[in-house]
Amino acid sequence: MKLNIAFSDFCQIVNGRTASSDHSGYVQAVSTDTRSIIPTQSLVFFALHGPFRNGHAFVSEAYAKGCRLFVIDEQFPLENYPEARFVYVTDTMLALQSLARFHRSRFTYPVVAITGSAGKTTVKEWLYHLLTPRMRVVRSPKSFNSQLGVALSLLNLTNEADIALIEAGISQPGEMDQLVEMIQPTHGIFTSFGQAHAENFSVQAAHLHEKMKCFQSAAMTFYPWTMQFSSQEEKSINGVKVRSEELTQWLSILPWQDQASLTNAALAIQAARFFLKDDAVISDRVSSLPQLALRMETFEGINGTTIINDTYNLDLDGLKVSLEYQLRVGKGKKRIVIIGIDEQYTDRIPQIKEIVSEFSPDQLHILADQTFDVQSIKDAAVLIKGTRKAGLSPLAQRFRLKKHKTYVEINLSAIRHNLSVFKQLLPEGTHLLAMVKAQSYGSGVEKVAQFLAGQGISYLGVAYADEGVELRQQGIETPIMVMNAEQEGFEDCIRYKLEPAIYSLNQLDDFIKELITQGIQQFPIHLKIETGMKRLGFEPEELQQVIETIQAQPEVRIKSIYSHLADADNRRDKRYTHLQIERFTSACDRLTAQLDYPVIRHLLNSEGISNYTHFAFDMVRIGIGMYGLNSHPQVAKKLQPVFSWHSSVSQLKGLKKGDSVGYGRNFIAGQEKRIAIIPVGYADGFRRSLSNGKGGVFIQGVFCPTVGRVCMDMIMVDIGALTVHEGDPVEIIGSNQPIHRFAASMDTIPYEVMTSISKRVHRVYTDD
């Protein structure tokens, strides 16, 4: 950021006044967060008012870090800051936005505003990827699309750019006016229109109108075929509908074929065609569209280090954001930056060094390969960033603190593939609800839910409210359905916008009472119908009372009606399932006949999808099927395994005839043999029932049965004639021992295996 604004002009731009007689110097950069301040005489600190913190409370910290220019809207004891200059304004946020508006007006190249209920960041990043071979692009960092984020994004505009891509997000009426004044868009992309923040608008039309304000001065606005506008609405934004059938040659080579990815890619491709006017360049770039990193991975590393693994790409805007993040998380530690480059980035080394030097790290290492002594780094915050081709991800893993040699690997690309397999079975337009209860079947709810949200899943399903709260706290905005909504969790459901499943009249009454207490109306609920599972749900004779209660109580609104199949995997005798389907259809007809608005109907689980596709209704619920498990042989053949479990050999021992192994001495060696000790036990989920050869692991592709009893933290296995060394890899679940076979040896099902693996077992996520 190099604003190059004279101080006297700066005061006029922000409509501020200063008591200082010194009007010399220039303003070059802006900070709103003391954690990322880099000392410089030309930095101005805006003391903003946040929901929980007042930026004026951090003026002293900013001053201590070397900042000498402040924009404030509260009085300050000037004598405490003898070297500082204060600019007083009416509102610090409005002043910052005025500065952004002025800076934007200095540039004449295209500025593309990107807004919508979903897909803004994806479209922006993919358009950036398509344009960069030929154009110099400045864009919003990460998902900076709020009132503050847009202002900061615009302040990064530079004369060296050819085009700017700016995200704009709103949550309240009236917000778009301020954003449009700042962005002054020449072109627009409207990604989607959905329910995000819809509760803050009186009607859907008002919500749509607010978003469309973004494009009313644009010369052209791209929008997808999934959105429908009247001719007047289309004309008001100079709309250009992007049609998938016109882009088949590009969309067909995408690595993802879910609807959300196709829509986002189509928008990016069509916009790139307009600005580049070179289809050959676009064709070359489409196949390499990156999978977007939702966040930087931060983990505890060896020797007291904090590792920031951001090996997604090496764009220079992203580098600045990563360096700012390092400043925030690395407080009190040395800061070390490791940059990985490939041959295409060698000419950018001077520019990389210049950007990094602005943040004054303790060390900078630029690597062309993974050669680096990780043990030499101690008590530091280490940022590892580089191109995918530079391959620094293994280097980041070498920094990881190895607390437990045993780990579970989750293949996210296999989940994506499996979702696609099930999606292809369904009628077009059927929505997916992905179940992520029980820590997403033991795979780690945060990472998997974040991933699923990026795949265009319509809903996430959890068992209890606290699971939903955890997802919301991780920033997941996808609608969440709580299957077992208890009275103790009603307050959390309301606070975190979690949609409860209602299955009894008493529960419905209790939830309405809570909504009345909080003064909330039209809160979405999901009605569970009892059709034969005999767990939770309304009986047929209760339905009329249910609908009468809901019609009389404006506090609730039915979002969906659903039930659960008890025997969906039984393909030999489908009579009971068809009976459940009939009961469910009858209940839906009775309820919807008395409603004046549409509701979602869903009945099928993973097994139901493969066996009863014609009864998909409006939405289906997918759970274990995502992980590559299904009883239908034709479907199972197409699925990919997601879940694998690994460890390594801790020690080797030789046994003599008569030696005993483990607790109780219930194994006595009948002859000499060698055993390996593996650091996994029943505390990890390797059940004690697998003792004495009932279970085992694979080493070098050979089955090694357990010897003696399974201990809490380790097992002993017979390695036969294998030549094994300490540290050799061990497969517990994988290609040699699939999860269904491992589950069978435990006399259980894969569900229980996955959900029983301890949290102390590290989860590793891979994506090809």
PyMOL commands that set and color helices and strands:
alter all, ss='L'
color gray80, all
select helices_A, chain A and resi 7-13+34-36+55-64+78-80+92-104+120-131+147-154+175-183+198-200+204-215+231-236+244-251+259-276+279-286+302-304+316-329+343-357+374-376+393-399+412-425+437-442+445-453+465-473+487-495+505-518+540-552+575-592+606-611+613-615+624-627+633-638+663-665+688-690+739-745+750-756
alter helices_A, ss='H'
color red, helices_A
select strands_A, chain A and resi 5-6+17-18+26-27+29-31+43-46+69-72+85-88+111-115+137-139+163-167+187-190+220-224+239-242+297-300+306-310+334-340+363-367+380-386+407-411+431-435+459-462+480-482+498-502+523-528+556-562+600-602+619-622+643-648+651-655+660-661+667-668+673-678+696-699+702-705+715-718+729-733+762-766
alter strands_A, ss='S'
color yellow, strands_A
deselect
rebuild
show_as cartoon
